[in-house]
Amino acid sequence: MNSPVKTFVLTSVLGSVLLFRLAPKVTVGDSYTRTAGVLFLIQFLISATWKIVLYPRFFSPLRHIPQPKGNSFINGQMPVISAEPSGAPMRRWVNEIPNDGLIRYMHLFNAERLLITNPRALAEVLVTKNYDFVKPAMVRNGLGRILGIGVLLAEGEEHKTQRKNLMPAFAYRHIKDLYPVFWSKSRELVQALAASIHETASLSTAEKSSSPSVIEAGDWLGRATLDTIGVAGMGQDFDSIKDPNTELNVTYRKVFKPSRGAQLLGFLALFFPTWVIRAIPIKRNEDMLGASTLIRKTCRQLIDRKKEVLQNTEKGSDVDIISVALESGVFSDENLVDQMMTFVAAGHETTATACMWTIDLLCRHKDMQLRLRDEIRTHIPSVDDKTSTVTATMLDGLPYLHAVCNEVLRVYPPVPLTLRVAAKDTSIIGQFVPKGTTIILSPWAINMSTELWGPDAAEFNPDRWMGPGRANSGGADSNYSFMTFLHGPRSCIGLSFAKAEFACLVAAIVGKFDMELESNVPAEVQGGITAKPKGGLNVRLRALEGW
């Protein structure tokens, strides 16, 4: 039970006892239990009236902040939020509601939310006062089942220590050594796709069918990025590209797939503690428990195996992340398991999502696909050349590739929204923020803000990243205009890793295949842990010669 309910129960029992002793005539049915129940109900109704009706409308220090119109009397903007993909209403509000950096809206039962909308406010929440704002317990407990309590979910001093000791594993000198790994796995994906297309074409010919082969890109990309994080992060190939039915791949596909069970548990987590949520006997809980057990077991086995290998090799000879972390000597085995769970789950799913949107957008902008393919084929070796590889220097010399990748990440950030809670009474750009207030950071809203990106903010335009001084800014005036990886001490520690892997995958796929969507119906965003195209991404691939 949460704290207010505990208080209501205790005061109701105590009040019932006192009434029987001091004023027995006002008790209910001459029963301690009934009297306590009525007292509980009275307290609950008074509390609910205060929190849902009176406080947010007449007493909240946030009530004068600009907010969207059309609130439900009890549930604020919840009907709108629940009907759209995660982050979509915020993306709209940031451009429609005049504000000075903060927008207030109300969630379920009129619980207040503060949406951060400009660089000055973002700088306070993410940098100068970042430890005033922590991840909500329901997020930490929910994601922690699959991600582990690694650097992504740790808070305070624990987070500072973890990040400091993991940073060397993500230093450029290590990431640049991983480019051949990224390229090798990208080549393997492309070759497997080509073989699958050839097999499908052969079957179609045998069956006298003229239907072109279509693949579901999300499945292939998820397997490729899982294998990549396995090799680059743990020195272990999970072989998911070769075999989609590996236990680990099937497990991740299951837990990352949006479901009604996941939505139900997420809703109930707003009201009940973690132990109650996990005790509910539904299939989603069974899947999550089984997944957590398998993933922890796999990570633990790989760590033990890597420790044995490192005892017999020269220090610094292995470049995968787990080797660097082990050689630092500062992590316990269980903490390493948490870190590996974080990197494997979060790392592969977000990159696969970004690749899906890249394919979707390049299919809808054929001229950009052709331009990018020409740059790739001109400057890097073919994926069919088994003796060649790519280096960081090679990929850094492809400005349009990086422009496309950055623009995809701007328009479709894999995680469109994240939450914080004020850990104490604090302020944001001079506005008092009470302890417990939920803060909304929406990369999707910031990345599409016309105030920050100009009137064409909603357009997919890689050229905004081309030209002097634009390669890292896209022409925006502030670093905080691009929020896909956040900023400050809580920014994505794997940013360089993710962008390098992403660029390699895009270069290999676009360089090898002509791509067309099976359907040109505008893609819808499907909410979940990451924001993917709804219903997957069915695409026609045609292998091209001459590279």
KOLFIRO-564972 format. One record per residue (C-alpha): x, y, z; residue in one letter. Coordinates in steps of 0.5 Angstrom, whole numbers, padded with zeros to 4 digits, always signed. Last residue first. Layout:
N
XYZA/...
//
This chain:
547
+0059-0004-0112W/+0056-0005-0119G/+0050-0010-0117E/+0044-0008-0114L/+0040-0013-0109A/+0032-0011-0109R/+0029-0010-0102L/+0021-0009-0102R/+0019-0007-0095V/+0014-0009-0089N/+0016-0005-0083L/+0012-0007-0077G/+0005-0006-0075G/+0006+0001-0072K/+0012+0004-0074P/+0017+0004-0068K/+0017+0009-0062A/+0021+0005-0056T/+0019+0002-0050I/+0012+0002-0053G/+0008+0007-0057G/+0006+0005-0064Q/+0008+0011-0069V/+0004+0011-0075E/+0007+0011-0082A/+0003+0014-0088P/+0000+0009-0093V/+0005+0008-0098N/+0005+0000-0098S/+0010-0005-0099E/+0015+0000-0098L/+0021+0001-0103E/+0028+0000-0102M/+0034-0001-0107D/+0039-0005-0104F/+0047-0006-0103K/+0049+0001-0101G/+0043+0003-0097V/+0043-0003-0093I/+0051-0003-0091A/+0051+0005-0090A/+0045+0004-0086V/+0048-0001-0081L/+0055+0002-0081C/+0052+0009-0079A/+0047+0006-0073F/+0053+0002-0070E/+0057+0009-0070A/+0051+0013-0067K/+0050+0008-0062A/+0057+0007-0060F/+0058+0015-0060S/+0052+0016-0056L/+0053+0010-0051G/+0053+0014-0044I/+0046+0017-0046C/+0045+0024-0042S/+0044+0023-0035R/+0050+0027-0033P/+0049+0033-0038G/+0044+0032-0044H/+0039+0028-0047L/+0040+0023-0053F/+0035+0025-0057T/+0035+0032-0055M/+0037+0036-0060F/+0035+0043-0059S/+0039+0043-0052Y/+0045+0044-0056N/+0043+0051-0058S/+0043+0055-0064D/+0040+0050-0069A/+0043+0050-0076G/+0043+0042-0076G/+0048+0042-0070S/+0053+0037-0071N/+0054+0038-0078A/+0052+0045-0079R/+0058+0049-0078G/+0060+0050-0085P/+0055+0046-0089G/+0050+0040-0089M/+0046+0038-0083W/+0040+0042-0085R/+0041+0038-0092D/+0038+0032-0088P/+0031+0035-0089N/+0025+0031-0086F/+0020+0036-0085E/+0016+0038-0078A/+0022+0043-0076A/+0020+0047-0083D/+0018+0053-0079P/+0025+0054-0076G/+0028+0049-0071W/+0028+0052-0064L/+0022+0056-0064E/+0019+0051-0069T/+0020+0045-0064S/+0020+0039-0067M/+0026+0036-0064N/+0024+0039-0057I/+0017+0035-0058A/+0020+0029-0060W/+0025+0029-0054P/+0020+0030-0049S/+0022+0031-0042L/+0016+0031-0037I/+0017+0033-0030I/+0013+0030-0025T/+0012+0034-0019T/+0014+0030-0012G/+0017+0036-0009K/+0014+0042-0011P/+0016+0046-0016V/+0017+0054-0015F/+0018+0057-0022Q/+0025+0061-0023G/+0027+0058-0029I/+0026+0051-0026I/+0025+0051-0018S/+0026+0046-0012T/+0022+0043-0007D/+0025+0036-0007K/+0026+0029-0011A/+0022+0033-0017A/+0020+0027-0021V/+0023+0025-0028R/+0020+0022-0034L/+0022+0021-0041T/+0019+0022-0048L/+0020+0020-0055P/+0025+0014-0054V/+0027+0012-0061P/+0027+0019-0063P/+0024+0020-0070Y/+0025+0027-0073V/+0031+0028-0070R/+0034+0021-0070L/+0032+0021-0077V/+0036+0028-0078E/+0042+0025-0075N/+0042+0019-0079C/+0041+0023-0086V/+0046+0028-0084A/+0051+0023-0082H/+0050+0019-0089L/+0051+0026-0092Y/+0057+0028-0089P/+0061+0021-0091L/+0068+0022-0089G/+0067+0020-0082D/+0065+0014-0084L/+0072+0013-0087M/+0076+0015-0081T/+0072+0011-0076A/+0074+0005-0080T/+0071+0000-0085V/+0073-0007-0087T/+0075-0011-0093S/+0077-0018-0094T/+0070-0020-0095K/+0068-0015-0101D/+0061-0016-0102D/+0059-0011-0097V/+0063-0006-0102S/+0068-0002-0100P/+0067+0006-0098I/+0067+0012-0101H/+0064+0012-0108T/+0059+0007-0106R/+0056+0011-0100I/+0056+0017-0103E/+0052+0014-0109D/+0047+0011-0104R/+0046+0017-0100L/+0044+0021-0106R/+0039+0015-0109L/+0036+0015-0102Q/+0035+0022-0102M/+0032+0022-0109D/+0027+0017-0106K/+0024+0020-0101H/+0019+0016-0098R/+0023+0010-0098C/+0028+0014-0095L/+0024+0015-0089L/+0021+0008-0088D/+0028+0006-0088I/+0031+0011-0084T/+0025+0010-0079W/+0027+0002-0078M/+0034+0004-0077C/+0032+0008-0071A/+0028+0003-0068T/+0034-0002-0069A/+0038+0003-0066T/+0034+0003-0060T/+0032-0004-0059E/+0040-0006-0059H/+0043-0001-0054G/+0037-0001-0049A/+0037-0009-0048A/+0044-0011-0049V/+0047-0004-0045F/+0042-0005-0039T/+0043-0012-0038M/+0050-0011-0039M/+0050-0006-0033Q/+0046-0010-0029D/+0050-0016-0030V/+0056-0012-0028L/+0053-0010-0022N/+0052-0017-0020E/+0060-0019-0021D/+0062-0013-0017S/+0065-0007-0021F/+0071-0003-0020V/+0076-0007-0023G/+0077-0003-0029S/+0079-0009-0033E/+0072-0012-0032L/+0069-0005-0035A/+0074-0006-0041V/+0073-0013-0042S/+0065-0012-0041I/+0065-0006-0047I/+0069-0010-0052D/+0076-0008-0054V/+0080-0014-0052D/+0088-0014-0052S/+0088-0009-0046G/+0091-0013-0041K/+0094-0019-0045E/+0090-0025-0045T/+0090-0032-0040N/+0086-0029-0034Q/+0082-0024-0039L/+0079-0031-0042V/+0077-0033-0035E/+0074-0027-0034K/+0070-0027-0040K/+0067-0034-0039R/+0064-0031-0032D/+0061-0025-0035I/+0058-0029-0041L/+0055-0033-0036Q/+0052-0028-0031R/+0049-0024-0038C/+0046-0030-0040T/+0043-0032-0033K/+0041-0025-0032R/+0037-0025-0039I/+0034-0032-0037L/+0031-0030-0031T/+0029-0023-0033S/+0025-0026-0039A/+0022-0031-0035G/+0019-0026-0030L/+0017-0021-0035M/+0013-0027-0039D/+0010-0029-0033E/+0008-0022-0031N/+0005-0021-0038R/+0001-0028-0038K/-0003-0025-0032I/-0003-0027-0025P/-0002-0020-0021I/+0004-0021-0016A/+0008-0017-0020R/+0004-0011-0019I/+0003-0012-0012V/+0010-0012-0011W/+0011-0006-0015T/+0007-0001-0011P/-0001+0000-0013F/-0004+0006-0016F/+0000+0009-0022L/+0003+0002-0023A/-0004+0000-0025L/-0004+0003-0031F/+0003+0000-0033G/+0001-0007-0031L/-0005-0006-0036L/-0001-0003-0042Q/+0004-0009-0041A/-0002-0014-0041G/-0005-0010-0047R/+0001-0011-0051S/+0007-0008-0054P/+0012-0012-0056K/+0019-0011-0053F/+0018-0017-0048V/+0017-0022-0053K/+0022-0020-0058R/+0027-0020-0053Y/+0025-0027-0051T/+0025-0029-0058V/+0032-0027-0059N/+0035-0030-0052L/+0032-0037-0054E/+0035-0037-0061T/+0029-0037-0066N/+0032-0032-0071P/+0038-0036-0073D/+0043-0034-0077K/+0042-0026-0075I/+0041-0028-0068S/+0048-0031-0068D/+0049-0029-0060F/+0056-0027-0062D/+0060-0026-0055Q/+0065-0021-0054G/+0061-0018-0049M/+0059-0011-0051G/+0062-0011-0059A/+0060-0018-0060V/+0053-0018-0056G/+0051-0011-0058I/+0052-0013-0065T/+0048-0019-0065D/+0042-0016-0062L/+0043-0010-0067T/+0042-0015-0072A/+0037-0019-0069R/+0033-0013-0068G/+0034-0011-0075L/+0032-0017-0078W/+0025-0017-0074D/+0024-0009-0076G/+0025-0010-0083A/+0019-0015-0085E/+0021-0017-0091I/+0018-0017-0098V/+0019-0021-0104S/+0016-0019-0111P/+0010-0022-0113S/+0010-0025-0120S/+0008-0032-0118S/+0010-0038-0123K/+0010-0043-0116E/+0018-0044-0118A/+0019-0037-0120T/+0016-0035-0113S/+0020-0040-0110L/+0027-0038-0113S/+0025-0030-0111A/+0024-0032-0104T/+0031-0036-0104E/+0034-0030-0107H/+0031-0025-0102I/+0033-0029-0096S/+0040-0030-0099A/+0040-0022-0100A/+0038-0021-0093L/+0043-0026-0090A/+0048-0022-0094Q/+0046-0015-0092V/+0046-0018-0084L/+0053-0021-0085E/+0055-0014-0088R/+0052-0010-0082S/+0055-0015-0077K/+0062-0014-0080S/+0061-0007-0081W/+0060-0006-0073F/+0066-0011-0071V/+0070-0007-0076P/+0068+0000-0073Y/+0069-0003-0066L/+0076+0000-0065D/+0074+0007-0066K/+0069+0006-0060I/+0075+0004-0056H/+0079+0011-0057R/+0073+0015-0057Y/+0071+0013-0050A/+0065+0009-0048F/+0069+0004-0044A/+0073+0009-0041P/+0066+0012-0039M/+0064+0006-0035L/+0067+0008-0028N/+0065+0015-0028K/+0058+0013-0030R/+0057+0008-0024Q/+0060+0012-0019T/+0055+0018-0021K/+0049+0014-0021H/+0050+0011-0014E/+0052+0018-0012E/+0045+0020-0014G/+0041+0015-0018E/+0041+0009-0022A/+0036+0007-0028L/+0041+0008-0034L/+0047+0006-0030V/+0045+0000-0029G/+0039-0003-0025I/+0037-0008-0029G/+0034-0007-0036L/+0029-0012-0036I/+0026-0012-0029R/+0029-0005-0028G/+0024-0003-0033L/+0018-0003-0029G/+0022-0002-0022N/+0025+0005-0025R/+0019+0007-0028V/+0015+0006-0022M/+0020+0009-0018A/+0020+0015-0022P/+0026+0017-0025K/+0030+0023-0021V/+0030+0031-0021F/+0034+0035-0016D/+0040+0031-0018Y/+0040+0034-0025N/+0040+0041-0022K/+0045+0045-0026T/+0045+0039-0032V/+0039+0036-0034L/+0033+0040-0031V/+0037+0047-0031E/+0039+0046-0038A/+0032+0044-0040L/+0029+0050-0037A/+0034+0055-0041R/+0034+0050-0047P/+0026+0051-0048N/+0020+0046-0047T/+0020+0043-0041I/+0013+0039-0040L/+0011+0040-0032L/+0005+0035-0030R/+0000+0035-0025E/-0004+0030-0023A/-0011+0031-0025N/-0014+0024-0023F/-0010+0022-0029L/-0006+0027-0032H/-0006+0035-0032M/-0002+0039-0036Y/+0003+0045-0035R/+0007+0048-0040I/+0014+0051-0038L/+0019+0054-0042G/+0016+0061-0043D/+0010+0059-0046N/+0005+0060-0052P/+0001+0054-0053I/+0001+0051-0061E/+0008+0049-0062N/+0010+0046-0056V/+0003+0043-0055W/+0003+0039-0062R/+0010+0035-0060R/+0007+0034-0053M/+0001+0031-0056P/+0005+0026-0060A/+0010+0024-0054G/+0007+0017-0053S/+0003+0015-0059P/-0005+0018-0059E/-0011+0016-0055A/-0008+0015-0048S/-0006+0023-0048I/-0012+0026-0051V/-0017+0022-0046P/-0011+0024-0040M/-0011+0031-0042Q/-0015+0033-0035G/-0017+0026-0032N/-0023+0029-0027I/-0026+0035-0030F/-0023+0033-0037S/-0019+0039-0040N/-0020+0042-0046G/-0015+0047-0047K/-0007+0046-0046P/-0003+0049-0041Q/+0000+0056-0039P/+0003+0056-0032I/-0002+0060-0027H/-0004+0053-0024R/+0003+0051-0022L/+0003+0054-0015P/-0003+0049-0014S/-0008+0052-0009F/-0015+0053-0014F/-0015+0049-0019R/-0010+0043-0018P/-0011+0043-0010Y/-0019+0043-0011L/-0021+0038-0015V/-0017+0032-0016I/-0012+0033-0010K/-0017+0036-0005W/-0023+0032-0007T/-0019+0026-0007A/-0017+0027+0000S/-0024+0029+0003I/-0027+0022-0001L/-0021+0018+0002F/-0022+0021+0009Q/-0030+0020+0009I/-0029+0013+0006L/-0024+0011+0012F/-0028+0013+0017L/-0034+0009+0014V/-0030+0003+0014G/-0027+0004+0021A/-0034+0004+0023T/-0036-0002+0020R/-0030-0006+0023T/-0031-0003+0030Y/-0039-0005+0029S/-0045-0003+0033D/-0048-0001+0027G/-0044+0005+0025V/-0041+0009+0031T/-0044+0015+0033V/-0048+0013+0040K/-0041+0010+0042P/-0038+0017+0043A/-0032+0016+0048L/-0030+0009+0048R/-0033+0006+0041F/-0031+0013+0038L/-0024+0012+0040L/-0023+0005+0037V/-0026+0007+0031S/-0022+0013+0030G/-0016+0009+0031L/-0018+0004+0026V/-0019+0009+0021S/-0013+0013+0023T/-0009+0007+0021L/-0012+0005+0015V/-0012+0012+0012F/-0005+0013+0014T/-0003+0006+0010K/-0007+0009+0004V/-0003+0016+0004P/+0003+0012+0005S/+0002+0007-0001N/+0000+0000+0000M/
//
